[in-house]
Amino acid sequence: RVDRPCCDDVALAAAHGLELVLLKPQSLMSLSSLSVTSANEQLIYRLHPEDIYLVHNDLDKALGKVAFKVGGSTR
């Protein structure tokens, strides 16, 4: 874990030949874009929107169930 001044926990990792930036915002879900923007400005890498995956809990899903969504809003 690497603590960055963007007020989040940030870790750099590699998996299956990919370089990953793992960001754990300390803000509400609706404000997570501010954390991503702040982290992106402070990192050597420049993240592109198509390379960003948002992972979050969803109380409407049963434990262990996963759903994927491309683009759009929270609805």
C-alpha positions as CSV (number, residue, x, y, z in Angstrom):
1,R,0.0,0.0,0.0
2,V,1.2,3.4,-0.9
3,D,-0.4,6.4,0.7
4,R,-0.7,9.4,-1.7
5,P,-1.7,13.0,-0.9
6,C,-4.9,12.5,-2.9
7,C,-6.5,11.3,0.3
8,D,-6.9,7.7,-0.8
9,D,-5.0,4.4,-0.6
10,V,-3.2,3.7,-3.9
11,A,-1.3,0.6,-4.8
12,L,0.6,-0.3,-8.0
13,A,0.4,-4.0,-9.0
14,A,0.8,-6.3,-12.0
15,A,-1.4,-9.2,-13.0
16,H,-1.4,-11.3,-16.2
17,G,1.0,-8.9,-17.9
18,L,-1.0,-5.8,-17.1
19,E,0.1,-2.9,-14.9
20,L,-2.7,-2.0,-12.4
21,V,-3.3,1.1,-10.3
22,L,-5.6,0.1,-7.4
23,L,-7.3,3.1,-5.8
24,K,-9.5,2.9,-2.6
25,P,-11.3,6.2,-2.2
26,Q,-12.3,7.2,1.3
27,S,-15.3,9.1,-0.1
28,L,-18.9,8.3,-1.0
29,M,-19.5,6.3,-4.2
30,S,-21.0,9.4,-5.9
31,L,-17.8,11.3,-5.3
32,S,-15.4,8.6,-6.4
33,S,-14.7,10.4,-9.7
34,L,-13.0,13.2,-7.8
35,S,-10.6,10.7,-6.2
36,V,-9.8,9.1,-9.5
37,T,-9.1,12.5,-11.1
38,S,-6.9,13.5,-8.1
39,A,-4.9,10.2,-8.2
40,N,-4.5,10.4,-12.0
41,E,-3.0,13.9,-11.7
42,Q,-0.4,12.7,-9.2
43,L,0.6,9.4,-10.9
44,I,3.3,8.9,-13.5
45,Y,0.7,7.1,-15.7
46,R,-2.1,8.8,-17.4
47,L,-5.2,6.8,-17.1
48,H,-7.7,6.9,-20.0
49,P,-11.5,6.5,-19.2
50,E,-11.7,3.3,-21.2
51,D,-9.0,1.8,-19.0
52,I,-10.8,2.6,-15.7
53,Y,-12.9,-0.1,-13.9
54,L,-14.9,0.7,-10.9
55,V,-15.5,-2.0,-8.4
56,H,-18.0,-1.5,-5.6
57,N,-20.4,-3.3,-3.3
58,D,-24.0,-3.5,-4.2
59,L,-26.5,-4.3,-1.5
60,D,-29.1,-5.4,-4.2
61,K,-26.8,-8.4,-5.1
62,A,-26.4,-11.6,-3.2
63,L,-23.1,-12.1,-1.5
64,G,-20.5,-13.4,-4.0
65,K,-22.5,-12.3,-7.1
66,V,-20.8,-10.0,-9.6
67,A,-22.3,-7.8,-12.4
68,F,-20.5,-5.9,-15.1
69,K,-21.7,-2.7,-16.8
70,V,-20.1,-0.7,-19.6
71,G,-20.6,3.1,-19.5
72,G,-23.7,4.9,-18.4
73,S,-24.9,6.2,-15.1
74,T,-25.4,4.6,-11.7
75,R,-28.9,3.4,-12.7
